[in-house]
Amino acid sequence: MPDLHGSIRDWWDADARHYDRSVGHAISDPVEAAAWRAALRRLLPAPPSRVLDVGAGTGSLSLLAADLGHEVTALDLSEGMLDRARVKAEERGAAISFVVAKAESPPEGPFDAVIERHVAWTLPDPVAAFGAWRKVAPSGRLVLFEGSWGGEGPLHKLKDAVAGALHRFRRDADDHHGPYPEDVVRLLPLGATTTPAPFVDAVLAAGWRAVQLERLLDVEWAAEQREAWPLGALMRSPRYAIVAEA
Ligand SMILES: C[S@@+](CC[C@H](N)C(=O)[O-])C[C@H]1O[C@@H](n2cnc3c(N)ncnc32)[C@H](O)[C@@H]1O
């Protein structure tokens, strides 16, 4: 049995130096940050609430939630990623608690909300993880921030190819230090998801209820605006929040 979590942790540890080079990863564009802040204000319980950010990475969402007055615990299995988040929190004077752990083994809480952004796709057992999050937020809310990265419709492959060519022409740096290992992706149930349906199914299978879906049009629009035409339009893909109650 391969050590899947070990491979995933090593990959993210290696990516920690690269991750925030991407404006979208770091949410370093003020307009995009404003759109994310609005989404958090809409979807989280009223502050101050106890928020667990799973797979917090370099802390992009944790910092915004802390800005809004929430009491944030940032969990990640990669020390490297969390080290970056720690530095950023210190620089901003944000009081965030940090926990190095697997998504499937969160701290006891209790939390009022469990959030994640772009993490569910890389979980070896998403239903087990979502179930563990429900236990530590027994009367709380789940908010998954996800996207259909491949885009939608018959033209998405063509759009990706043109966007890739434009990136190469501009000599843009890659968003990551390398490709995610094929042998890892093959073992991830949500690793190749192109619609919200498998996320919703996994949330329901883990016992969460009253599931809602909200398209994050403001975030999409803000991300599109920061790229020159036609790159922003070519790269635009559906972003959404899946919200559920324990
Ligand atoms: C795409 S990054 C997202 C980071 C952050 N949520 C953001 O919005 O920028 C995925 C993060 O999930 C973490 N991760 C992956 N699998 C995990 C697991 N099983 N348990 C905890 N963290 C995990 C990685 O270390 C990485 O920091």
Ligand as a Chemical Component Dictionary entry (heavy atoms), coordinates in Angstrom:
data_LIG
# 
_chem_comp.id                   LIG 
_chem_comp.type                 NON-POLYMER 
_chem_comp.pdbx_formal_charge   0 
_chem_comp.three_letter_code    LIG 
# 
loop_
_chem_comp_atom.comp_id 
_chem_comp_atom.atom_id 
_chem_comp_atom.alt_atom_id 
_chem_comp_atom.type_symbol 
_chem_comp_atom.charge 
_chem_comp_atom.model_Cartn_x 
_chem_comp_atom.model_Cartn_y 
_chem_comp_atom.model_Cartn_z 
_chem_comp_atom.pdbx_ordinal 
LIG C1  C1  C 0  -4.552 23.722 -3.542 1  
LIG S1  S1  S 1  -3.866 23.931 -1.937 2  
LIG C2  C2  C 0  -5.107 24.980 -1.225 3  
LIG C3  C3  C 0  -4.559 25.841 -0.121 4  
LIG C4  C4  C 0  -5.525 26.859 0.436  5  
LIG N1  N1  N 0  -6.749 26.238 0.903  6  
LIG C5  C5  C 0  -5.864 27.939 -0.566 7  
LIG O1  O1  O 0  -7.041 28.205 -0.763 8  
LIG O2  O2  O -1 -4.946 28.545 -1.144 9  
LIG C6  C6  C 0  -4.212 22.369 -1.161 10 
LIG C7  C7  C 0  -3.737 22.314 0.294  11 
LIG O3  O3  O 0  -4.318 21.147 0.890  12 
LIG C8  C8  C 0  -3.344 20.520 1.705  13 
LIG N2  N2  N 0  -3.735 19.107 1.820  14 
LIG C9  C9  C 0  -3.786 18.195 0.845  15 
LIG N3  N3  N 0  -4.224 17.018 1.318  16 
LIG C10 C10 C 0  -4.428 17.204 2.648  17 
LIG C11 C11 C 0  -4.861 16.338 3.699  18 
LIG N4  N4  N 0  -5.190 15.064 3.504  19 
LIG N5  N5  N 0  -4.933 16.856 4.942  20 
LIG C12 C12 C 0  -4.605 18.157 5.190  21 
LIG N6  N6  N 0  -4.188 19.005 4.218  22 
LIG C13 C13 C 0  -4.103 18.530 2.970  23 
LIG C14 C14 C 0  -2.048 20.744 0.963  24 
LIG O4  O4  O 0  -0.924 20.600 1.813  25 
LIG C15 C15 C 0  -2.246 22.168 0.441  26 
LIG O5  O5  O 0  -1.769 23.108 1.368  27 
# 
loop_
_chem_comp_bond.comp_id 
_chem_comp_bond.atom_id_1 
_chem_comp_bond.atom_id_2 
_chem_comp_bond.value_order 
_chem_comp_bond.pdbx_ordinal 
LIG C1  S1  SING 1  
LIG S1  C2  SING 2  
LIG S1  C6  SING 3  
LIG C2  C3  SING 4  
LIG C3  C4  SING 5  
LIG C4  N1  SING 6  
LIG C4  C5  SING 7  
LIG C5  O1  DOUB 8  
LIG C5  O2  SING 9  
LIG C6  C7  SING 10 
LIG C7  O3  SING 11 
LIG C7  C15 SING 12 
LIG O3  C8  SING 13 
LIG C8  N2  SING 14 
LIG C8  C14 SING 15 
LIG N2  C9  SING 16 
LIG N2  C13 SING 17 
LIG C9  N3  DOUB 18 
LIG N3  C10 SING 19 
LIG C10 C11 SING 20 
LIG C10 C13 DOUB 21 
LIG C11 N4  SING 22 
LIG C11 N5  DOUB 23 
LIG N5  C12 SING 24 
LIG C12 N6  DOUB 25 
LIG N6  C13 SING 26 
LIG C14 O4  SING 27 
LIG C14 C15 SING 28 
LIG C15 O5  SING 29 
# 
